[in-house]
């Protein structure tokens, strides 16, 4: 859900999710700025890879997610 908001460049939706779930998102301010900057440049965001800590440890009780997201703009 969080990643979807980032890829859609829905900054307000992303920040609302953080507040709604009282979520810990490392660097959320920088992420929001990157999203806004991408919108200003008519850019886009693309999910490159996602995994969580359970993929490594096998422990699914409590997980930390990791996402690689590329912000880009087509050069003309």
Phi, psi and omega per residue, in radians:
X1 nan -0.772 3.113
X2 -1.141 -0.801 -3.112
X3 -1.103 -0.687 3.119
X4 -1.030 -0.753 3.126
X5 -1.108 -0.690 3.133
X6 -1.138 -0.854 -3.108
X7 -1.104 -0.572 3.094
X8 -1.397 -0.055 -3.073
X9 0.999 0.638 3.106
X10 -1.652 1.404 -3.055
X11 -1.054 -0.833 -3.119
X12 -1.099 -0.715 3.098
X13 -1.101 -0.705 3.102
X14 -1.061 -0.859 -3.126
X15 -1.166 -0.619 3.089
X16 -1.115 -0.693 3.104
X17 -1.084 -0.726 3.123
X18 -1.039 -0.800 3.137
X19 -1.172 -0.763 -3.085
X20 -1.038 -0.781 -3.082
X21 -1.685 0.024 -3.063
X22 0.853 0.811 -3.018
X23 -1.430 2.601 3.002
X24 -1.676 1.948 3.110
X25 -2.159 1.890 -3.113
X26 -1.098 2.238 3.079
X27 1.282 0.446 -3.062
X28 -1.057 -0.567 3.106
X29 -1.138 -0.774 3.114
X30 -1.155 -0.639 3.100
X31 -1.110 -0.794 3.138
X32 -1.078 -0.699 3.111
X33 -1.131 -0.756 3.114
X34 -1.076 -0.679 3.115
X35 -1.108 -0.806 -3.137
X36 -1.137 -0.705 3.122
X37 -1.108 -0.739 3.101
X38 -1.054 -0.717 3.114
X39 -1.126 -0.720 3.125
X40 -1.049 -0.588 -3.115
X41 -1.627 0.160 -3.037
X42 0.951 0.680 -3.138
X43 -1.592 -2.905 -3.115
X44 -2.558 2.972 3.080
X45 -2.240 2.509 -3.096
X46 -2.411 2.264 3.066
X47 -1.295 2.120 3.125
X48 -1.603 -0.730 -3.109
X49 -2.829 2.531 3.059
X50 -2.404 2.429 2.970
X51 -2.699 2.939 3.073
X52 -2.294 2.971 -3.032
X53 -1.077 -0.466 3.113
X54 -1.152 -0.432 3.085
X55 -1.083 -0.471 -3.122
X56 -1.716 -0.830 -3.030
X57 -1.527 -0.440 -3.048
X58 1.429 -0.146 3.137
X59 -1.467 2.055 -3.068
X60 -1.865 0.075 -3.131
X61 -1.110 -0.762 -3.119
X62 -2.524 2.136 -3.075
X63 -2.176 2.742 3.018
X64 -2.030 2.270 3.140
X65 -1.683 2.598 3.128
X66 -2.298 2.274 3.140
X67 -2.300 2.445 2.981
X68 -1.870 2.074 -3.113
X69 -2.199 2.275 3.141
X70 -1.743 2.249 3.002
X71 -1.821 2.240 -3.086
X72 -2.609 2.950 3.087
X73 -2.440 2.353 3.081
X74 -1.158 2.304 3.083
X75 -1.479 2.361 -3.141
X76 -2.039 nan nan
